[in-house]
Amino acid sequence: METKETKRNFYFRNNLGNNEAIEIYIGQSSGKQLQDDLLNAKSEVLIISPYIDESKLDDLFVLKNRNVNVRLGFSDLNDRQYKTVLRKLIHQNKETDIKKKEKKEKKKNLYLFLLIAVFSIACVFFSSGIVKLLNKDFTVLSFGFIMFSFFLSFLSYKLWQIKSKIEKIEIYKLIILKN
C-alpha cells in the first residue's frame, strides 16, 4: 500500500503536533492536490509562494467565508496580475447607485442606436455611390456619396468609442468603512 508521500514525489509533510502540519508542494502537477487540501482546511492556511492566481484566491475566499484564518505571503506579481489579483484582495463593500445605473444604460442605448443609425445611413450612401459609379455616372454626386459614407463611418467609430467609455462608468456609491 502506497502512502501519501510515496505516491506523490512533489509533496512533503511535517507533523508539528496539536493537529498542525507543514505541507510543501513542489512541481507543476501539484495544483490539483493543493486545491483539494486548501478546501479541506479547518482552522488556518498560510501560503508562501512567489505566484498566486485568481483561482487560488477564489478558493481562499471560500475558506475565509468559512472562518478559516487565511494568510498570504508572496514576493511579486507580474504586471498582468496587479489589476486582477490585488483588486480581489481589497475588501470591497459596494452599493449600486440606481440613478447612475439608469443614466448609464440610457446613454449607452442612445449611443448604440445612433451608432446603428449612422452606420446604416453610411451603408446606403456608399452603395448609392457605387451603383452610380457602376452605371458610369462619374459626377461629383457619386463621389460625394462615397466620401460622405466614409465620413459617416468615421463618425460611427467615434460613437463606438464614446459608447465604450460610457460602459466603463462606475455605478457604485462610495462607502467608507471605519474600524
HUDA-V534062 format. One line per field, one symbol per residue. ss: DSSP state (A for helix, B for strand, O for the rest). burial: I if it has 9 or more other ideal C-beta (glycine too) atoms within 8 Angstrom, else O. A space follows every 10 residues. Layout:
ss=???
burial=???
This chain:
ss=OOOAAAAOOO BBBBBBBOOB BBBBBOOAAA AAAAAAAAAO OOOBBBBBOO OOOAAAAAAA AAAAAOOOBB BBBOOOOOOO AAAAAAAAAO OOOOBBOAAA AAAAAAAAAA AAAAAAAAAA AAAAAAAAAA AAAAOOOOOA AAAAAAAAAA AAAAAAAAAA AAAAAAAOOO OBBOOOOOO
burial=OOOOOOOIOO IOIOOOOOOO OOIOIOOOOI OOIIIOIIIO IOOOIOIOOO OIOOOIIOII IIIIOOOIOI OIOIOOIOOO IOOIIIOIOO OOOOOOIOOI IOOIOOIIOO IIOIIOOIIO IIIOIIOIII OIIOOOOOOO OIIIIIOIII OIIOIIOOII OIIOOIOOOO OOOOOOOOO
